[in-house]
Amino acid sequence: MGAAVVALDAHFPWGTWELHLRLGFPLLAIYSGAEGPQPGKLARRSDKVVAVPLPPGASDRSVEAALALAERLKRPLVLEVGLDLYRLEPLGHFFATTAAYHAAGRLIAGGGYVVLDCASAASIPALKALLAGADGGPNPLPEGRIEEGPAVRREVDRAIRKAVERIDKIK
């Protein structure tokens, strides 16, 4: 059984998407819904993609719920990570803290690979948390969680429900 790719980034992973279409590996894409394609459009092109678009204002709760879907893939993982969901990124519109990045790292703590996107000085705490999670250690820089509004929670919960239905069909 081959590996699956989990892409966590504010931007849709277009390059990984093209490789996915060519090679056929399962892809869980977690990205900004404001800047990426709709899941239905992706599903029409591939039966091995699960897309979770996050709305602006999403924070740890949403990111961690989306990441939890990766466990349902039951296969080795390649984690492709952009750090622009981190709350301190100046151009972002998300509020993920080091807890979400630590959770991402834990996905590959038992084995797997991580591919990093550009890191800025603002995202260094998220990077340290990601690497600590991948190493099986505690979050070195815990931060207070930022609450999401009810509209964000509803939108993410709807996206997660649709993703669960889809991910359980991937073989």
C-alpha positions as a Markdown table, in Angstrom:
| # | Residue | x | y | z |
|---|---|---|---|---|
| 1 | Met | 0.0 | 0.0 | 0.0 |
| 2 | Gly | 1.4 | 3.4 | -1.0 |
| 3 | Ala | 1.6 | 6.6 | 1.0 |
| 4 | Ala | -1.1 | 9.3 | 1.2 |
| 5 | Val | -0.3 | 13.0 | 1.1 |
| 6 | Val | -1.7 | 15.4 | 3.6 |
| 7 | Ala | -1.3 | 19.0 | 2.4 |
| 8 | Leu | -1.9 | 21.7 | 5.1 |
| 9 | Asp | -1.5 | 25.2 | 3.7 |
| 10 | Ala | -3.5 | 28.3 | 3.2 |
| 11 | His | -2.9 | 27.9 | -0.5 |
| 12 | Phe | -4.3 | 25.0 | -2.5 |
| 13 | Pro | -1.4 | 22.6 | -3.3 |
| 14 | Trp | -1.6 | 22.8 | -7.1 |
| 15 | Gly | 1.7 | 21.1 | -7.8 |
| 16 | Thr | 0.8 | 18.2 | -5.5 |
| 17 | Trp | -2.6 | 18.1 | -7.2 |
| 18 | Glu | -1.0 | 17.6 | -10.6 |
| 19 | Leu | 1.2 | 14.8 | -9.2 |
| 20 | His | -1.8 | 13.2 | -7.6 |
| 21 | Leu | -3.7 | 13.2 | -10.9 |
| 22 | Arg | -0.7 | 11.6 | -12.6 |
| 23 | Leu | 0.3 | 9.1 | -9.9 |
| 24 | Gly | -3.0 | 8.4 | -8.2 |
| 25 | Phe | -2.0 | 8.6 | -4.5 |
| 26 | Pro | -4.7 | 9.6 | -1.9 |
| 27 | Leu | -4.6 | 13.3 | -1.2 |
| 28 | Leu | -6.1 | 15.1 | 1.8 |
| 29 | Ala | -5.9 | 18.8 | 1.0 |
| 30 | Ile | -6.6 | 21.3 | 3.9 |
| 31 | Tyr | -6.5 | 24.8 | 2.5 |
| 32 | Ser | -8.2 | 28.2 | 2.5 |
| 33 | Gly | -11.6 | 27.9 | 0.8 |
| 34 | Ala | -11.3 | 31.5 | -0.1 |
| 35 | Glu | -8.3 | 30.9 | -2.3 |
| 36 | Gly | -8.9 | 27.4 | -3.6 |
| 37 | Pro | -11.2 | 25.2 | -5.6 |
| 38 | Gln | -14.5 | 23.8 | -4.3 |
| 39 | Pro | -14.3 | 20.1 | -3.2 |
| 40 | Gly | -17.0 | 19.0 | -5.6 |
| 41 | Lys | -15.0 | 20.2 | -8.6 |
| 42 | Leu | -11.9 | 18.3 | -7.4 |
| 43 | Ala | -14.0 | 15.2 | -6.7 |
| 44 | Arg | -15.2 | 15.2 | -10.3 |
| 45 | Arg | -11.6 | 14.8 | -11.4 |
| 46 | Ser | -10.4 | 12.2 | -8.9 |
| 47 | Asp | -11.9 | 9.6 | -6.6 |
| 48 | Lys | -8.9 | 9.7 | -4.3 |
| 49 | Val | -9.0 | 13.3 | -3.2 |
| 50 | Val | -10.5 | 14.7 | 0.0 |
| 51 | Ala | -10.7 | 18.5 | 0.2 |
| 52 | Val | -11.3 | 20.5 | 3.3 |
| 53 | Pro | -11.6 | 24.2 | 2.6 |
| 54 | Leu | -11.2 | 26.3 | 5.7 |
| 55 | Pro | -13.0 | 29.6 | 6.0 |
| 56 | Pro | -11.2 | 32.8 | 7.1 |
| 57 | Gly | -11.1 | 32.9 | 10.9 |
| 58 | Ala | -10.5 | 29.1 | 11.3 |
| 59 | Ser | -8.2 | 28.2 | 14.2 |
| 60 | Asp | -7.0 | 25.1 | 16.0 |
| 61 | Arg | -10.4 | 23.5 | 16.4 |
| 62 | Ser | -10.9 | 23.4 | 12.6 |
| 63 | Val | -7.3 | 22.6 | 11.6 |
| 64 | Glu | -7.1 | 19.7 | 14.1 |
| 65 | Ala | -10.5 | 18.3 | 13.0 |
| 66 | Ala | -9.3 | 18.3 | 9.4 |
| 67 | Leu | -6.0 | 16.7 | 10.4 |
| 68 | Ala | -7.8 | 14.0 | 12.3 |
| 69 | Leu | -9.2 | 12.8 | 8.9 |
| 70 | Ala | -5.7 | 11.6 | 8.0 |
| 71 | Glu | -6.0 | 8.7 | 10.6 |
| 72 | Arg | -8.9 | 7.3 | 8.5 |
| 73 | Leu | -6.5 | 6.8 | 5.5 |
| 74 | Lys | -4.7 | 4.0 | 7.4 |
| 75 | Arg | -1.5 | 4.2 | 5.4 |
| 76 | Pro | 1.9 | 5.9 | 5.6 |
| 77 | Leu | 1.8 | 9.7 | 5.3 |
| 78 | Val | 3.7 | 12.4 | 3.6 |
| 79 | Leu | 2.9 | 15.7 | 5.3 |
| 80 | Glu | 3.2 | 18.8 | 3.1 |
| 81 | Val | 3.1 | 21.8 | 5.4 |
| 82 | Gly | 2.8 | 25.5 | 4.8 |
| 83 | Leu | 3.0 | 27.7 | 7.8 |
| 84 | Asp | 0.7 | 30.4 | 6.6 |
| 85 | Leu | -2.2 | 29.2 | 8.7 |
| 86 | Tyr | -0.3 | 30.2 | 11.8 |
| 87 | Arg | -1.8 | 33.1 | 13.7 |
| 88 | Leu | 1.2 | 35.4 | 13.5 |
| 89 | Glu | 1.7 | 35.2 | 9.8 |
| 90 | Pro | 1.2 | 38.8 | 8.6 |
| 91 | Leu | -0.6 | 37.9 | 5.4 |
| 92 | Gly | -2.8 | 35.2 | 6.7 |
| 93 | His | -6.4 | 35.2 | 7.8 |
| 94 | Phe | -6.3 | 32.2 | 10.1 |
| 95 | Phe | -5.7 | 31.7 | 13.8 |
| 96 | Ala | -4.0 | 28.4 | 14.2 |
| 97 | Thr | -1.6 | 28.3 | 17.1 |
| 98 | Thr | 1.4 | 26.0 | 17.8 |
| 99 | Ala | -1.1 | 23.4 | 19.0 |
| 100 | Ala | -2.4 | 22.8 | 15.5 |
| 101 | Tyr | 1.1 | 22.4 | 14.1 |
| 102 | His | 2.1 | 20.1 | 16.9 |
| 103 | Ala | -0.9 | 18.0 | 16.0 |
| 104 | Ala | 0.2 | 17.9 | 12.4 |
| 105 | Gly | 3.7 | 16.8 | 13.4 |
| 106 | Arg | 2.2 | 14.0 | 15.5 |
| 107 | Leu | 0.6 | 12.5 | 12.4 |
| 108 | Ile | 4.1 | 11.3 | 11.3 |
| 109 | Ala | 5.6 | 10.7 | 14.7 |
| 110 | Gly | 5.4 | 6.9 | 14.1 |
| 111 | Gly | 7.0 | 7.2 | 10.7 |
| 112 | Gly | 6.4 | 9.3 | 7.6 |
| 113 | Tyr | 7.8 | 12.3 | 5.9 |
| 114 | Val | 7.4 | 16.0 | 6.1 |
| 115 | Val | 7.8 | 18.5 | 3.3 |
| 116 | Leu | 8.0 | 22.2 | 4.4 |
| 117 | Asp | 6.9 | 25.2 | 2.5 |
| 118 | Cys | 8.6 | 28.6 | 3.1 |
| 119 | Ala | 9.0 | 29.6 | 6.8 |
| 120 | Ser | 9.1 | 33.2 | 7.8 |
| 121 | Ala | 10.4 | 34.6 | 11.0 |
| 122 | Ala | 6.8 | 34.9 | 12.2 |
| 123 | Ser | 6.2 | 31.2 | 11.8 |
| 124 | Ile | 9.2 | 29.9 | 13.7 |
| 125 | Pro | 7.1 | 28.9 | 16.8 |
| 126 | Ala | 4.8 | 26.9 | 14.5 |
| 127 | Leu | 7.7 | 25.2 | 12.9 |
| 128 | Lys | 9.3 | 24.3 | 16.3 |
| 129 | Ala | 5.9 | 22.8 | 17.4 |
| 130 | Leu | 5.6 | 20.8 | 14.1 |
| 131 | Leu | 9.0 | 19.3 | 14.5 |
| 132 | Ala | 8.5 | 18.5 | 18.2 |
| 133 | Gly | 5.2 | 16.7 | 17.3 |
| 134 | Ala | 7.0 | 14.7 | 14.5 |
| 135 | Asp | 9.7 | 13.8 | 17.0 |
| 136 | Gly | 7.1 | 12.6 | 19.5 |
| 137 | Gly | 7.8 | 15.3 | 22.0 |
| 138 | Pro | 5.6 | 17.8 | 23.8 |
| 139 | Asn | 4.7 | 21.2 | 22.3 |
| 140 | Pro | 7.7 | 23.4 | 23.2 |
| 141 | Leu | 5.7 | 26.7 | 22.8 |
| 142 | Pro | 2.1 | 26.2 | 23.9 |
| 143 | Glu | -0.2 | 29.2 | 23.2 |
| 144 | Gly | -3.7 | 30.0 | 24.3 |
| 145 | Arg | -6.3 | 28.8 | 21.8 |
| 146 | Ile | -8.3 | 31.3 | 19.8 |
| 147 | Glu | -12.0 | 30.7 | 19.7 |
| 148 | Glu | -13.8 | 30.5 | 16.4 |
| 149 | Gly | -17.1 | 32.2 | 15.7 |
| 150 | Pro | -20.3 | 30.1 | 15.2 |
| 151 | Ala | -20.4 | 30.7 | 11.4 |
| 152 | Val | -16.8 | 29.3 | 11.1 |
| 153 | Arg | -17.6 | 26.3 | 13.2 |
| 154 | Arg | -20.8 | 25.5 | 11.2 |
| 155 | Glu | -18.9 | 25.8 | 7.9 |
| 156 | Val | -16.0 | 23.6 | 9.0 |
| 157 | Asp | -18.3 | 21.0 | 10.6 |
| 158 | Arg | -20.2 | 20.8 | 7.3 |
| 159 | Ala | -16.9 | 20.4 | 5.4 |
| 160 | Ile | -15.7 | 17.7 | 7.8 |
| 161 | Arg | -18.9 | 15.7 | 7.5 |
| 162 | Lys | -18.6 | 15.7 | 3.7 |
| 163 | Ala | -14.9 | 14.8 | 3.9 |
| 164 | Val | -15.6 | 11.8 | 6.3 |
| 165 | Glu | -18.1 | 10.4 | 3.7 |
| 166 | Arg | -15.5 | 10.8 | 1.0 |
| 167 | Ile | -12.4 | 9.6 | 2.8 |
| 168 | Asp | -14.0 | 6.3 | 4.0 |
| 169 | Lys | -14.4 | 5.4 | 0.3 |
| 170 | Ile | -10.7 | 5.7 | -0.5 |
| 171 | Lys | -9.0 | 2.4 | -0.8 |
